[in-house]
Amino acid sequence: MGSRSEAGWSTWDAPLADALRNVWTAWWQAALHAHPSPVSIRDTLGLITVATDSLRPWLDIWTATRTPAAVAHLADLMVDVLFEYESWWSGSSPMCATVSATPVSTTRTSFTTSSS
């Protein structure tokens, strides 16, 4: 699934679009209340964010969900993101090889601001 604009679901008749919105919300809430969940919280959040073209409502629901499972998912997400960053930074990530093989321009660009 690409994005909401590709699927066009937000332009469906209101009952159908509302039903799908309810599915996203129920899935997100279920994921936050069960740890571990069948799909990683990062993948679930990513898919729902892309499908709905919005991140804020899902983070708001997560913030309001004060359960041990929601906290455990937050810890998992942090470890996942920090591990990915550390792997990239240390050069052990495949992405690092791509970045290091990309030519870097040595041209400097300077920006100036004018005072009024």
QUILIN-V17383 format. One line per field, one symbol per residue. ss: DSSP state (~ for helix, > for strand, _ for the rest). psi: psi as a letter, one per 40 degrees, with the letter a starting at -180 (. if undefined). Layout:
BEGIN
ss->???
psi->???
END
This chain:
BEGIN
ss->___~~~~_~~~__~~~~~~~~~~~~~~~~~~~~_______~~~~~~~~~~~~___~~~~~~~~~___~~~~~~~~~~~~~~~~~~~~~~~___~~~~~~~~_______________
psi->hciddddedeeiidddddddddddddddddddehhiidhidddddddddddefhdddddddddeggiddddddddddddddddddddddeeeidddddddehihhehhhihiiii.
END
